[in-house]
Amino acid sequence: MRPKNITAILLSKINTTQNKIIMKTMFLCLFLSITFAFISEKTGWLEIDWKLIFIPALLVLQIIIIGTALKNRYKKH
């Protein structure tokens, strides 16, 4: 039985185990970046531009994408 509406189809493709791990990793990296920026701003230890907060999460996403692509490229059949 296939779902007929497009949102159910999209959610079934997005809601995989690999995607859940990637999303959890990105949220963890984003949470750590925001926490570090907030604590350093409150203590006055380091002044951080809030526009740069999302860069670590994007770097983690790029590393995961490149690692997955390399793993799939050199997979033995």
PDB file of N, CA, C and O in Angstrom:
ATOM      1  N   MET A   1       0.843  -1.178   0.000  1.00  0.00           N
ATOM      2  CA  MET A   1       0.000   0.000   0.000  1.00  0.00           C
ATOM      3  C   MET A   1       0.887   1.238   0.000  1.00  0.00           C
ATOM      4  O   MET A   1       1.678   1.447   0.920  1.00  0.00           O
ATOM      5  N   ARG A   2       0.751   2.040  -1.018  1.00  0.00           N
ATOM      6  CA  ARG A   2       1.548   3.262  -1.123  1.00  0.00           C
ATOM      7  C   ARG A   2       0.731   4.461  -0.660  1.00  0.00           C
ATOM      8  O   ARG A   2      -0.459   4.563  -0.960  1.00  0.00           O
ATOM      9  N   PRO A   3       1.376   5.374   0.076  1.00  0.00           N
ATOM     10  CA  PRO A   3       0.649   6.588   0.468  1.00  0.00           C
ATOM     11  C   PRO A   3       0.390   7.460  -0.751  1.00  0.00           C
ATOM     12  O   PRO A   3       1.234   7.562  -1.642  1.00  0.00           O
ATOM     13  N   LYS A   4      -0.763   8.078  -0.785  1.00  0.00           N
ATOM     14  CA  LYS A   4      -1.133   8.855  -1.968  1.00  0.00           C
ATOM     15  C   LYS A   4      -0.774  10.322  -1.876  1.00  0.00           C
ATOM     16  O   LYS A   4      -0.629  10.981  -2.905  1.00  0.00           O
ATOM     17  N   ASN A   5      -0.626  10.856  -0.666  1.00  0.00           N
ATOM     18  CA  ASN A   5      -0.297  12.278  -0.635  1.00  0.00           C
ATOM     19  C   ASN A   5       1.217  12.479  -0.622  1.00  0.00           C
ATOM     20  O   ASN A   5       1.968  11.637  -0.130  1.00  0.00           O
ATOM     21  N   ILE A   6       1.636  13.589  -1.162  1.00  0.00           N
ATOM     22  CA  ILE A   6       3.053  13.855  -1.403  1.00  0.00           C
ATOM     23  C   ILE A   6       3.831  14.054  -0.107  1.00  0.00           C
ATOM     24  O   ILE A   6       5.014  13.717  -0.050  1.00  0.00           O
ATOM     25  N   THR A   7       3.202  14.589   0.929  1.00  0.00           N
ATOM     26  CA  THR A   7       3.928  14.799   2.188  1.00  0.00           C
ATOM     27  C   THR A   7       4.286  13.482   2.845  1.00  0.00           C
ATOM     28  O   THR A   7       5.366  13.362   3.422  1.00  0.00           O
ATOM     29  N   ALA A   8       3.416  12.499   2.775  1.00  0.00           N
ATOM     30  CA  ALA A   8       3.721  11.189   3.349  1.00  0.00           C
ATOM     31  C   ALA A   8       4.865  10.525   2.590  1.00  0.00           C
ATOM     32  O   ALA A   8       5.703   9.856   3.193  1.00  0.00           O
ATOM     33  N   ILE A   9       4.903  10.703   1.293  1.00  0.00           N
ATOM     34  CA  ILE A   9       5.983  10.132   0.486  1.00  0.00           C
ATOM     35  C   ILE A   9       7.311  10.791   0.838  1.00  0.00           C
ATOM     36  O   ILE A   9       8.319  10.107   1.016  1.00  0.00           O
ATOM     37  N   LEU A  10       7.313  12.127   0.939  1.00  0.00           N
ATOM     38  CA  LEU A  10       8.542  12.842   1.272  1.00  0.00           C
ATOM     39  C   LEU A  10       9.031  12.495   2.677  1.00  0.00           C
ATOM     40  O   LEU A  10      10.226  12.290   2.887  1.00  0.00           O
ATOM     41  N   LEU A  11       8.115  12.430   3.633  1.00  0.00           N
ATOM     42  CA  LEU A  11       8.510  12.098   5.001  1.00  0.00           C
ATOM     43  C   LEU A  11       9.045  10.678   5.110  1.00  0.00           C
ATOM     44  O   LEU A  11       9.947  10.422   5.908  1.00  0.00           O
ATOM     45  N   SER A  12       8.513   9.757   4.331  1.00  0.00           N
ATOM     46  CA  SER A  12       9.018   8.391   4.387  1.00  0.00           C
ATOM     47  C   SER A  12      10.434   8.302   3.810  1.00  0.00           C
ATOM     48  O   SER A  12      11.220   7.456   4.236  1.00  0.00           O
ATOM     49  N   LYS A  13      10.763   9.160   2.851  1.00  0.00           N
ATOM     50  CA  LYS A  13      12.120   9.164   2.300  1.00  0.00           C
ATOM     51  C   LYS A  13      13.098   9.882   3.218  1.00  0.00           C
ATOM     52  O   LYS A  13      14.268   9.504   3.285  1.00  0.00           O
ATOM     53  N   ILE A  14      12.646  10.903   3.923  1.00  0.00           N
ATOM     54  CA  ILE A  14      13.519  11.670   4.810  1.00  0.00           C
ATOM     55  C   ILE A  14      13.757  10.936   6.123  1.00  0.00           C
ATOM     56  O   ILE A  14      14.841  11.032   6.697  1.00  0.00           O
ATOM     57  N   ASN A  15      12.769  10.214   6.597  1.00  0.00           N
ATOM     58  CA  ASN A  15      12.815   9.603   7.920  1.00  0.00           C
ATOM     59  C   ASN A  15      13.539   8.255   7.887  1.00  0.00           C
ATOM     60  O   ASN A  15      12.946   7.223   8.200  1.00  0.00           O
ATOM     61  N   THR A  16      14.815   8.267   7.508  1.00  0.00           N
ATOM     62  CA  THR A  16      15.620   7.051   7.520  1.00  0.00           C
ATOM     63  C   THR A  16      16.606   7.107   8.676  1.00  0.00           C
ATOM     64  O   THR A  16      16.806   8.159   9.282  1.00  0.00           O
ATOM     65  N   THR A  17      17.214   5.978   8.975  1.00  0.00           N
ATOM     66  CA  THR A  17      18.155   5.920  10.090  1.00  0.00           C
ATOM     67  C   THR A  17      19.371   6.799   9.848  1.00  0.00           C
ATOM     68  O   THR A  17      19.823   7.498  10.755  1.00  0.00           O
ATOM     69  N   GLN A  18      19.903   6.770   8.633  1.00  0.00           N
ATOM     70  CA  GLN A  18      21.082   7.583   8.305  1.00  0.00           C
ATOM     71  C   GLN A  18      20.764   9.064   8.429  1.00  0.00           C
ATOM     72  O   GLN A  18      21.580   9.827   8.946  1.00  0.00           O
ATOM     73  N   ASN A  19      19.603   9.482   7.967  1.00  0.00           N
ATOM     74  CA  ASN A  19      19.228  10.897   8.062  1.00  0.00           C
ATOM     75  C   ASN A  19      19.005  11.325   9.502  1.00  0.00           C
ATOM     76  O   ASN A  19      19.309  12.464   9.857  1.00  0.00           O
ATOM     77  N   LYS A  20      18.482  10.439  10.337  1.00  0.00           N
ATOM     78  CA  LYS A  20      18.293  10.769  11.749  1.00  0.00           C
ATOM     79  C   LYS A  20      19.633  11.008  12.428  1.00  0.00           C
ATOM     80  O   LYS A  20      19.761  11.927  13.237  1.00  0.00           O
ATOM     81  N   ILE A  21      20.628  10.195  12.107  1.00  0.00           N
ATOM     82  CA  ILE A  21      21.962  10.359  12.691  1.00  0.00           C
ATOM     83  C   ILE A  21      22.572  11.677  12.243  1.00  0.00           C
ATOM     84  O   ILE A  21      23.178  12.382  13.050  1.00  0.00           O
ATOM     85  N   ILE A  22      22.424  12.019  10.980  1.00  0.00           N
ATOM     86  CA  ILE A  22      22.976  13.272  10.456  1.00  0.00           C
ATOM     87  C   ILE A  22      22.298  14.469  11.110  1.00  0.00           C
ATOM     88  O   ILE A  22      22.966  15.430  11.492  1.00  0.00           O
ATOM     89  N   MET A  23      20.982  14.416  11.240  1.00  0.00           N
ATOM     90  CA  MET A  23      20.266  15.531  11.854  1.00  0.00           C
ATOM     91  C   MET A  23      20.640  15.688  13.324  1.00  0.00           C
ATOM     92  O   MET A  23      20.799  16.812  13.801  1.00  0.00           O
ATOM     93  N   LYS A  24      20.781  14.584  14.045  1.00  0.00           N
ATOM     94  CA  LYS A  24      21.173  14.662  15.454  1.00  0.00           C
ATOM     95  C   LYS A  24      22.577  15.244  15.587  1.00  0.00           C
ATOM     96  O   LYS A  24      22.836  16.033  16.496  1.00  0.00           O
ATOM     97  N   THR A  25      23.481  14.864  14.692  1.00  0.00           N
ATOM     98  CA  THR A  25      24.840  15.399  14.722  1.00  0.00           C
ATOM     99  C   THR A  25      24.848  16.893  14.447  1.00  0.00           C
ATOM    100  O   THR A  25      25.556  17.647  15.115  1.00  0.00           O
ATOM    101  N   MET A  26      24.064  17.325  13.465  1.00  0.00           N
ATOM    102  CA  MET A  26      24.011  18.756  13.153  1.00  0.00           C
ATOM    103  C   MET A  26      23.398  19.555  14.292  1.00  0.00           C
ATOM    104  O   MET A  26      23.888  20.635  14.624  1.00  0.00           O
ATOM    105  N   PHE A  27      22.332  19.038  14.894  1.00  0.00           N
ATOM    106  CA  PHE A  27      21.713  19.747  16.019  1.00  0.00           C
ATOM    107  C   PHE A  27      22.650  19.809  17.217  1.00  0.00           C
ATOM    108  O   PHE A  27      22.701  20.825  17.909  1.00  0.00           O
ATOM    109  N   LEU A  28      23.386  18.745  17.468  1.00  0.00           N
ATOM    110  CA  LEU A  28      24.349  18.749  18.564  1.00  0.00           C
ATOM    111  C   LEU A  28      25.438  19.784  18.314  1.00  0.00           C
ATOM    112  O   LEU A  28      25.803  20.530  19.223  1.00  0.00           O
ATOM    113  N   CYS A  29      25.958  19.838  17.093  1.00  0.00           N
ATOM    114  CA  CYS A  29      26.997  20.807  16.758  1.00  0.00           C
ATOM    115  C   CYS A  29      26.454  22.230  16.861  1.00  0.00           C
ATOM    116  O   CYS A  29      27.145  23.122  17.354  1.00  0.00           O
ATOM    117  N   LEU A  30      25.245  22.447  16.407  1.00  0.00           N
ATOM    118  CA  LEU A  30      24.637  23.770  16.493  1.00  0.00           C
ATOM    119  C   LEU A  30      24.402  24.163  17.950  1.00  0.00           C
ATOM    120  O   LEU A  30      24.657  25.304  18.334  1.00  0.00           O
ATOM    121  N   PHE A  31      23.918  23.226  18.759  1.00  0.00           N
ATOM    122  CA  PHE A  31      23.699  23.488  20.181  1.00  0.00           C
ATOM    123  C   PHE A  31      25.005  23.839  20.887  1.00  0.00           C
ATOM    124  O   PHE A  31      25.052  24.775  21.685  1.00  0.00           O
ATOM    125  N   LEU A  32      26.063  23.088  20.594  1.00  0.00           N
ATOM    126  CA  LEU A  32      27.359  23.368  21.213  1.00  0.00           C
ATOM    127  C   LEU A  32      27.900  24.730  20.783  1.00  0.00           C
ATOM    128  O   LEU A  32      28.488  25.443  21.596  1.00  0.00           O
ATOM    129  N   SER A  33      27.708  25.096  19.519  1.00  0.00           N
ATOM    130  CA  SER A  33      28.167  26.403  19.036  1.00  0.00           C
ATOM    131  C   SER A  33      27.428  27.542  19.718  1.00  0.00           C
ATOM    132  O   SER A  33      28.037  28.528  20.134  1.00  0.00           O
ATOM    133  N   ILE A  34      26.117  27.401  19.830  1.00  0.00           N
ATOM    134  CA  ILE A  34      25.324  28.453  20.477  1.00  0.00           C
ATOM    135  C   ILE A  34      25.667  28.557  21.951  1.00  0.00           C
ATOM    136  O   ILE A  34      25.776  29.659  22.488  1.00  0.00           O
ATOM    137  N   THR A  35      25.839  27.416  22.610  1.00  0.00           N
ATOM    138  CA  THR A  35      26.196  27.425  24.027  1.00  0.00           C
ATOM    139  C   THR A  35      27.553  28.071  24.251  1.00  0.00           C
ATOM    140  O   THR A  35      27.712  28.878  25.167  1.00  0.00           O
ATOM    141  N   PHE A  36      28.532  27.725  23.425  1.00  0.00           N
ATOM    142  CA  PHE A  36      29.864  28.308  23.541  1.00  0.00           C
ATOM    143  C   PHE A  36      29.818  29.822  23.327  1.00  0.00           C
ATOM    144  O   PHE A  36      30.448  30.578  24.067  1.00  0.00           O
ATOM    145  N   ALA A  37      29.070  30.257  22.312  1.00  0.00           N
ATOM    146  CA  ALA A  37      28.971  31.692  22.030  1.00  0.00           C
ATOM    147  C   ALA A  37      28.267  32.421  23.158  1.00  0.00           C
ATOM    148  O   ALA A  37      28.686  33.510  23.549  1.00  0.00           O
ATOM    149  N   PHE A  38      27.203  31.836  23.685  1.00  0.00           N
ATOM    150  CA  PHE A  38      26.453  32.479  24.766  1.00  0.00           C
ATOM    151  C   PHE A  38      27.302  32.603  26.033  1.00  0.00           C
ATOM    152  O   PHE A  38      27.331  33.660  26.662  1.00  0.00           O
ATOM    153  N   ILE A  39      27.989  31.528  26.401  1.00  0.00           N
ATOM    154  CA  ILE A  39      28.813  31.553  27.615  1.00  0.00           C
ATOM    155  C   ILE A  39      29.986  32.512  27.459  1.00  0.00           C
ATOM    156  O   ILE A  39      30.302  33.260  28.384  1.00  0.00           O
ATOM    157  N   SER A  40      30.630  32.494  26.304  1.00  0.00           N
ATOM    158  CA  SER A  40      31.776  33.381  26.112  1.00  0.00           C
ATOM    159  C   SER A  40      31.346  34.852  26.066  1.00  0.00           C
ATOM    160  O   SER A  40      32.101  35.734  26.476  1.00  0.00           O
ATOM    161  N   GLU A  41      30.141  35.110  25.568  1.00  0.00           N
ATOM    162  CA  GLU A  41      29.663  36.496  25.559  1.00  0.00           C
ATOM    163  C   GLU A  41      29.304  36.959  26.965  1.00  0.00           C
ATOM    164  O   GLU A  41      29.590  38.100  27.328  1.00  0.00           O
ATOM    165  N   LYS A  42      28.690  36.103  27.753  1.00  0.00           N
ATOM    166  CA  LYS A  42      28.303  36.475  29.114  1.00  0.00           C
ATOM    167  C   LYS A  42      29.517  36.673  30.020  1.00  0.00           C
ATOM    168  O   LYS A  42      29.512  37.549  30.884  1.00  0.00           O
ATOM    169  N   THR A  43      30.554  35.859  29.824  1.00  0.00           N
ATOM    170  CA  THR A  43      31.747  35.992  30.661  1.00  0.00           C
ATOM    171  C   THR A  43      32.693  37.061  30.145  1.00  0.00           C
ATOM    172  O   THR A  43      33.569  37.522  30.877  1.00  0.00           O
ATOM    173  N   GLY A  44      32.524  37.460  28.885  1.00  0.00           N
ATOM    174  CA  GLY A  44      33.407  38.461  28.308  1.00  0.00           C
ATOM    175  C   GLY A  44      34.740  37.882  27.865  1.00  0.00           C
ATOM    176  O   GLY A  44      35.667  38.634  27.565  1.00  0.00           O
ATOM    177  N   TRP A  45      34.853  36.569  27.820  1.00  0.00           N
ATOM    178  CA  TRP A  45      36.107  35.917  27.454  1.00  0.00           C
ATOM    179  C   TRP A  45      36.419  36.081  25.973  1.00  0.00           C
ATOM    180  O   TRP A  45      37.569  36.295  25.591  1.00  0.00           O
ATOM    181  N   LEU A  46      35.393  35.979  25.150  1.00  0.00           N
ATOM    182  CA  LEU A  46      35.594  36.043  23.711  1.00  0.00           C
ATOM    183  C   LEU A  46      34.364  36.693  23.091  1.00  0.00           C
ATOM    184  O   LEU A  46      33.233  36.367  23.451  1.00  0.00           O
ATOM    185  N   GLU A  47      34.589  37.608  22.164  1.00  0.00           N
ATOM    186  CA  GLU A  47      33.464  38.247  21.500  1.00  0.00           C
ATOM    187  C   GLU A  47      33.240  37.560  20.164  1.00  0.00           C
ATOM    188  O   GLU A  47      34.128  37.528  19.311  1.00  0.00           O
ATOM    189  N   ILE A  48      32.050  37.014  19.992  1.00  0.00           N
ATOM    190  CA  ILE A  48      31.734  36.209  18.810  1.00  0.00           C
ATOM    191  C   ILE A  48      30.637  36.896  18.015  1.00  0.00           C
ATOM    192  O   ILE A  48      29.651  37.378  18.574  1.00  0.00           O
ATOM    193  N   ASP A  49      30.823  36.931  16.703  1.00  0.00           N
ATOM    194  CA  ASP A  49      29.788  37.445  15.818  1.00  0.00           C
ATOM    195  C   ASP A  49      28.722  36.355  15.667  1.00  0.00           C
ATOM    196  O   ASP A  49      29.040  35.227  15.293  1.00  0.00           O
ATOM    197  N   TRP A  50      27.481  36.682  15.950  1.00  0.00           N
ATOM    198  CA  TRP A  50      26.419  35.682  15.957  1.00  0.00           C
ATOM    199  C   TRP A  50      26.111  35.145  14.566  1.00  0.00           C
ATOM    200  O   TRP A  50      25.441  34.121  14.438  1.00  0.00           O
ATOM    201  N   LYS A  51      26.588  35.817  13.520  1.00  0.00           N
ATOM    202  CA  LYS A  51      26.376  35.304  12.166  1.00  0.00           C
ATOM    203  C   LYS A  51      27.219  34.068  11.895  1.00  0.00           C
ATOM    204  O   LYS A  51      26.910  33.296  10.988  1.00  0.00           O
ATOM    205  N   LEU A  52      28.277  33.871  12.669  1.00  0.00           N
ATOM    206  CA  LEU A  52      29.191  32.757  12.442  1.00  0.00           C
ATOM    207  C   LEU A  52      28.802  31.491  13.199  1.00  0.00           C
ATOM    208  O   LEU A  52      29.532  30.501  13.155  1.00  0.00           O
ATOM    209  N   ILE A  53      27.681  31.507  13.881  1.00  0.00           N
ATOM    210  CA  ILE A  53      27.277  30.379  14.710  1.00  0.00           C
ATOM    211  C   ILE A  53      26.987  29.135  13.873  1.00  0.00           C
ATOM    212  O   ILE A  53      27.258  28.022  14.324  1.00  0.00           O
ATOM    213  N   PHE A  54      26.450  29.294  12.681  1.00  0.00           N
ATOM    214  CA  PHE A  54      26.010  28.160  11.881  1.00  0.00           C
ATOM    215  C   PHE A  54      27.136  27.500  11.099  1.00  0.00           C
ATOM    216  O   PHE A  54      26.922  26.442  10.507  1.00  0.00           O
ATOM    217  N   ILE A  55      28.318  28.083  11.076  1.00  0.00           N
ATOM    218  CA  ILE A  55      29.431  27.533  10.304  1.00  0.00           C
ATOM    219  C   ILE A  55      29.862  26.147  10.790  1.00  0.00           C
ATOM    220  O   ILE A  55      30.064  25.274   9.946  1.00  0.00           O
ATOM    221  N   PRO A  56      30.019  25.883  12.106  1.00  0.00           N
ATOM    222  CA  PRO A  56      30.404  24.518  12.512  1.00  0.00           C
ATOM    223  C   PRO A  56      29.399  23.452  12.105  1.00  0.00           C
ATOM    224  O   PRO A  56      29.801  22.355  11.717  1.00  0.00           O
ATOM    225  N   ALA A  57      28.101  23.742  12.182  1.00  0.00           N
ATOM    226  CA  ALA A  57      27.095  22.762  11.770  1.00  0.00           C
ATOM    227  C   ALA A  57      27.189  22.488  10.277  1.00  0.00           C
ATOM    228  O   ALA A  57      27.033  21.347   9.842  1.00  0.00           O
ATOM    229  N   LEU A  58      27.444  23.529   9.490  1.00  0.00           N
ATOM    230  CA  LEU A  58      27.597  23.334   8.048  1.00  0.00           C
ATOM    231  C   LEU A  58      28.862  22.545   7.718  1.00  0.00           C
ATOM    232  O   LEU A  58      28.869  21.736   6.790  1.00  0.00           O
ATOM    233  N   LEU A  59      29.926  22.779   8.476  1.00  0.00           N
ATOM    234  CA  LEU A  59      31.154  22.007   8.258  1.00  0.00           C
ATOM    235  C   LEU A  59      30.952  20.538   8.583  1.00  0.00           C
ATOM    236  O   LEU A  59      31.444  19.668   7.864  1.00  0.00           O
ATOM    237  N   VAL A  60      30.236  20.256   9.653  1.00  0.00           N
ATOM    238  CA  VAL A  60      29.943  18.857  10.005  1.00  0.00           C
ATOM    239  C   VAL A  60      29.107  18.211   8.912  1.00  0.00           C
ATOM    240  O   VAL A  60      29.356  17.065   8.537  1.00  0.00           O
ATOM    241  N   LEU A  61      28.117  18.933   8.395  1.00  0.00           N
ATOM    242  CA  LEU A  61      27.299  18.391   7.313  1.00  0.00           C
ATOM    243  C   LEU A  61      28.145  18.097   6.075  1.00  0.00           C
ATOM    244  O   LEU A  61      27.969  17.056   5.442  1.00  0.00           O
ATOM    245  N   GLN A  62      29.058  18.999   5.724  1.00  0.00           N
ATOM    246  CA  GLN A  62      29.922  18.772   4.569  1.00  0.00           C
ATOM    247  C   GLN A  62      30.826  17.561   4.780  1.00  0.00           C
ATOM    248  O   GLN A  62      31.036  16.777   3.854  1.00  0.00           O
ATOM    249  N   ILE A  63      31.358  17.403   5.978  1.00  0.00           N
ATOM    250  CA  ILE A  63      32.219  16.252   6.260  1.00  0.00           C
ATOM    251  C   ILE A  63      31.422  14.957   6.142  1.00  0.00           C
ATOM    252  O   ILE A  63      31.922  13.972   5.600  1.00  0.00           O
ATOM    253  N   ILE A  64      30.191  14.949   6.643  1.00  0.00           N
ATOM    254  CA  ILE A  64      29.355  13.746   6.545  1.00  0.00           C
ATOM    255  C   ILE A  64      29.027  13.438   5.095  1.00  0.00           C
ATOM    256  O   ILE A  64      29.074  12.278   4.687  1.00  0.00           O
ATOM    257  N   ILE A  65      28.694  14.455   4.311  1.00  0.00           N
ATOM    258  CA  ILE A  65      28.359  14.236   2.897  1.00  0.00           C
ATOM    259  C   ILE A  65      29.567  13.722   2.123  1.00  0.00           C
ATOM    260  O   ILE A  65      29.441  12.783   1.338  1.00  0.00           O
ATOM    261  N   ILE A  66      30.736  14.323   2.331  1.00  0.00           N
ATOM    262  CA  ILE A  66      31.939  13.888   1.622  1.00  0.00           C
ATOM    263  C   ILE A  66      32.337  12.480   2.054  1.00  0.00           C
ATOM    264  O   ILE A  66      32.720  11.657   1.222  1.00  0.00           O
ATOM    265  N   GLY A  67      32.246  12.203   3.357  1.00  0.00           N
ATOM    266  CA  GLY A  67      32.576  10.857   3.846  1.00  0.00           C
ATOM    267  C   GLY A  67      31.649   9.803   3.278  1.00  0.00           C
ATOM    268  O   GLY A  67      32.098   8.717   2.911  1.00  0.00           O
ATOM    269  N   THR A  68      30.369  10.103   3.200  1.00  0.00           N
ATOM    270  CA  THR A  68      29.405   9.155   2.630  1.00  0.00           C
ATOM    271  C   THR A  68      29.660   8.952   1.147  1.00  0.00           C
ATOM    272  O   THR A  68      29.583   7.827   0.652  1.00  0.00           O
ATOM    273  N   ALA A  69      29.963  10.023   0.439  1.00  0.00           N
ATOM    274  CA  ALA A  69      30.239   9.899  -0.999  1.00  0.00           C
ATOM    275  C   ALA A  69      31.485   9.060  -1.251  1.00  0.00           C
ATOM    276  O   ALA A  69      31.505   8.228  -2.158  1.00  0.00           O
ATOM    277  N   LEU A  70      32.531   9.278  -0.446  1.00  0.00           N
ATOM    278  CA  LEU A  70      33.746   8.481  -0.622  1.00  0.00           C
ATOM    279  C   LEU A  70      33.513   7.020  -0.254  1.00  0.00           C
ATOM    280  O   LEU A  70      34.036   6.120  -0.910  1.00  0.00           O
ATOM    281  N   LYS A  71      32.735   6.786   0.786  1.00  0.00           N
ATOM    282  CA  LYS A  71      32.446   5.410   1.184  1.00  0.00           C
ATOM    283  C   LYS A  71      31.669   4.686   0.095  1.00  0.00           C
ATOM    284  O   LYS A  71      31.937   3.522  -0.200  1.00  0.00           O
ATOM    285  N   ASN A  72      30.699   5.385  -0.505  1.00  0.00           N
ATOM    286  CA  ASN A  72      29.907   4.774  -1.575  1.00  0.00           C
ATOM    287  C   ASN A  72      30.722   4.589  -2.844  1.00  0.00           C
ATOM    288  O   ASN A  72      30.487   3.642  -3.596  1.00  0.00           O
ATOM    289  N   ARG A  73      31.667   5.468  -3.092  1.00  0.00           N
ATOM    290  CA  ARG A  73      32.486   5.352  -4.306  1.00  0.00           C
ATOM    291  C   ARG A  73      33.405   4.151  -4.257  1.00  0.00           C
ATOM    292  O   ARG A  73      33.569   3.451  -5.256  1.00  0.00           O
ATOM    293  N   TYR A  74      34.003   3.906  -3.111  1.00  0.00           N
ATOM    294  CA  TYR A  74      34.990   2.831  -2.987  1.00  0.00           C
ATOM    295  C   TYR A  74      34.411   1.570  -2.348  1.00  0.00           C
ATOM    296  O   TYR A  74      35.156   0.722  -1.857  1.00  0.00           O
ATOM    297  N   LYS A  75      33.087   1.448  -2.354  1.00  0.00           N
ATOM    298  CA  LYS A  75      32.436   0.264  -1.808  1.00  0.00           C
ATOM    299  C   LYS A  75      32.700  -0.914  -2.746  1.00  0.00           C
ATOM    300  O   LYS A  75      32.576  -0.785  -3.964  1.00  0.00           O
ATOM    301  N   LYS A  76      33.064  -2.063  -2.169  1.00  0.00           N
ATOM    302  CA  LYS A  76      33.302  -3.249  -2.989  1.00  0.00           C
ATOM    303  C   LYS A  76      31.956  -3.907  -3.301  1.00  0.00           C
ATOM    304  O   LYS A  76      31.082  -4.016  -2.441  1.00  0.00           O
ATOM    305  N   HIS A  77      31.820  -4.336  -4.541  1.00  0.00           N
ATOM    306  CA  HIS A  77      30.545  -4.937  -4.980  1.00  0.00           C
ATOM    307  C   HIS A  77      30.589  -6.425  -4.814  1.00  0.00           C
ATOM    308  O   HIS A  77      29.615  -7.110  -5.127  1.00  0.00           O
TER     309      HIS A  77
END
